[in-house]
Amino acid sequence: MLLRFDPFRDIDRLANEILGAPRVPQPMPMDCYRHGDTFFLHFDLPGIDIDTLEVTEENNTLTVRADRRAAVPQDAVYLVAERPTGAFTRRLVVGDGLNVDAITADYHDGVLTLTLPVIEPAKPRRIDVGRSEAGDSGLTGAAQKTISGQTTEGDQPAEATTS
């Protein structure tokens, strides 16, 4: 069994408890992964009142804000106070390849889940490569492939055709 001991963290915690310094909330833990064409972000926010939870996006910056209030009477005397209270904020810069207009958020069992879909142009696509005849420079009618979305002679849209 592995035990983690951080003497500086324990000294810091002890000094804050003795001196009565206010606790500084730690940033909210987060997992982020991509599955298919969607990114998923999971934030651990147990004990958060759903009415204080706020998710905003501005200039490709995603901001998550939440408040956790103490659930004890004001005149109570703490013997141990390890659960942080106060305001929590986390900011993430999202890339241009994500559809920020289609972000969804769900809060369940203390976990906030954000779903960020990838926009169509940012999705990987396969481009077929044609093969020209030996000695042919490819300028005079050799086998060529056209990528979807480009136009061929006569300005007609083509869908991966061979000419």
VMD Tcl script that draws the C-alpha trace (Angstrom):
set ca {
  {0.00 0.00 0.00}
  {1.33 3.44 -0.96}
  {0.72 6.37 1.38}
  {1.22 9.91 0.18}
  {2.72 12.33 2.67}
  {3.21 15.97 1.76}
  {4.72 17.75 4.78}
  {4.34 21.20 3.21}
  {0.61 20.69 2.60}
  {0.14 19.51 6.18}
  {2.15 22.43 7.62}
  {0.15 24.83 5.44}
  {-3.14 23.30 6.60}
  {-2.06 23.41 10.25}
  {-0.94 27.05 10.00}
  {-4.25 28.03 8.41}
  {-6.21 26.26 11.14}
  {-4.17 27.81 13.98}
  {-4.05 31.32 12.56}
  {-7.64 31.23 11.41}
  {-6.75 32.17 7.85}
  {-9.59 31.68 5.41}
  {-9.37 28.56 3.30}
  {-8.68 29.10 -0.37}
  {-10.87 26.83 -2.49}
  {-8.94 24.47 -4.70}
  {-9.72 24.41 -8.40}
  {-12.44 21.96 -9.35}
  {-11.03 18.62 -10.56}
  {-11.75 17.86 -14.21}
  {-11.43 15.01 -16.72}
  {-11.50 15.70 -20.45}
  {-11.52 13.15 -23.27}
  {-12.57 12.75 -26.88}
  {-14.84 9.96 -28.01}
  {-15.65 9.95 -31.71}
  {-16.57 13.46 -32.83}
  {-17.34 14.78 -29.34}
  {-15.28 16.07 -26.41}
  {-16.52 15.34 -22.89}
  {-15.57 17.35 -19.80}
  {-16.46 16.08 -16.31}
  {-16.11 18.42 -13.31}
  {-16.36 17.11 -9.74}
  {-18.67 19.52 -7.91}
  {-20.26 17.65 -4.99}
  {-22.53 19.66 -2.73}
  {-23.03 22.49 -5.21}
  {-26.46 24.13 -5.29}
  {-27.63 23.82 -8.92}
  {-28.89 27.44 -8.79}
  {-25.32 28.70 -8.29}
  {-23.92 26.70 -11.20}
  {-23.12 28.81 -14.26}
  {-21.50 27.82 -17.56}
  {-20.66 30.56 -20.08}
  {-18.72 30.83 -23.34}
  {-17.20 34.03 -24.65}
  {-14.49 34.42 -27.30}
  {-13.73 30.68 -27.25}
  {-13.24 30.75 -23.46}
  {-15.45 28.40 -21.51}
  {-16.06 29.44 -17.89}
  {-17.58 27.24 -15.17}
  {-18.62 28.94 -11.91}
  {-20.19 27.42 -8.81}
  {-20.69 28.19 -5.12}
  {-20.63 25.80 -2.20}
  {-22.07 27.16 1.00}
  {-21.42 25.85 4.48}
  {-24.32 23.73 5.70}
  {-23.79 24.39 9.42}
  {-25.22 27.08 11.72}
  {-23.20 30.31 11.88}
  {-22.46 29.93 15.58}
  {-21.13 26.36 15.21}
  {-17.53 25.67 16.21}
  {-15.63 23.50 13.77}
  {-13.52 20.65 15.08}
  {-12.40 19.72 11.55}
  {-13.08 21.73 8.40}
  {-11.70 20.00 5.31}
  {-14.46 20.60 2.78}
  {-13.82 23.85 0.95}
  {-16.63 26.38 0.67}
  {-16.93 29.51 -1.39}
  {-16.83 30.35 -5.09}
  {-15.11 28.08 -7.60}
  {-14.18 29.13 -11.14}
  {-12.48 27.25 -13.95}
  {-11.66 28.73 -17.38}
  {-10.75 26.73 -20.46}
  {-9.80 28.00 -23.90}
  {-11.51 25.88 -26.54}
  {-10.16 25.50 -30.06}
  {-11.75 26.74 -33.25}
  {-12.59 23.17 -34.25}
  {-15.35 22.86 -31.62}
  {-18.98 23.83 -32.09}
  {-19.48 26.18 -29.13}
  {-23.08 26.85 -30.19}
  {-23.97 23.19 -29.54}
  {-22.43 22.76 -26.06}
  {-24.69 20.92 -23.63}
  {-24.37 20.72 -19.82}
  {-25.79 18.20 -17.34}
  {-25.34 18.05 -13.55}
  {-25.96 14.66 -11.94}
  {-24.70 13.11 -8.68}
  {-22.23 15.93 -8.06}
  {-20.64 15.76 -11.52}
  {-21.08 18.45 -14.16}
  {-20.72 17.02 -17.68}
  {-20.16 19.29 -20.67}
  {-20.45 17.89 -24.18}
  {-18.63 19.75 -26.97}
  {-19.16 18.48 -30.52}
  {-16.51 18.89 -33.22}
  {-17.56 21.07 -36.17}
  {-17.80 19.41 -39.60}
  {-14.72 21.03 -41.23}
  {-12.56 19.96 -38.26}
  {-13.50 16.30 -38.57}
  {-10.84 14.12 -40.18}
  {-11.66 12.95 -43.67}
  {-10.09 10.54 -46.08}
  {-8.77 11.85 -49.38}
  {-8.32 9.25 -52.10}
  {-5.20 9.61 -54.22}
  {-5.34 8.73 -57.92}
  {-2.61 7.01 -59.87}
  {-1.32 8.35 -63.17}
  {0.02 6.22 -66.02}
  {3.80 5.71 -66.26}
  {5.42 8.62 -68.08}
  {2.26 10.75 -67.85}
  {2.74 14.07 -66.07}
  {-0.89 14.15 -64.96}
  {-1.64 17.21 -67.07}
  {-3.37 15.52 -70.02}
  {-6.21 13.40 -68.71}
  {-4.48 10.88 -66.46}
  {-6.59 9.19 -63.76}
  {-7.33 11.84 -61.16}
  {-9.49 12.08 -58.08}
  {-11.49 15.13 -57.06}
  {-12.00 15.95 -53.40}
  {-15.59 16.46 -52.30}
  {-16.51 20.13 -52.16}
  {-14.21 21.27 -54.97}
  {-15.44 21.99 -58.46}
  {-14.35 20.38 -61.71}
  {-14.47 21.72 -65.24}
  {-17.74 23.51 -65.90}
  {-18.01 24.51 -62.22}
  {-20.15 21.48 -61.34}
  {-19.74 20.15 -57.78}
  {-18.06 16.76 -57.71}
  {-18.31 13.97 -55.16}
  {-15.00 12.06 -55.25}
  {-15.24 11.15 -58.92}
  {-12.65 9.72 -61.27}
  {-12.14 11.30 -64.67}
}
mol new
graphics top color blue
foreach p $ca { graphics top sphere $p radius 0.5 }
foreach p [lrange $ca 0 end-1] q [lrange $ca 1 end] { graphics top cylinder $p $q radius 0.2 }
display resetview
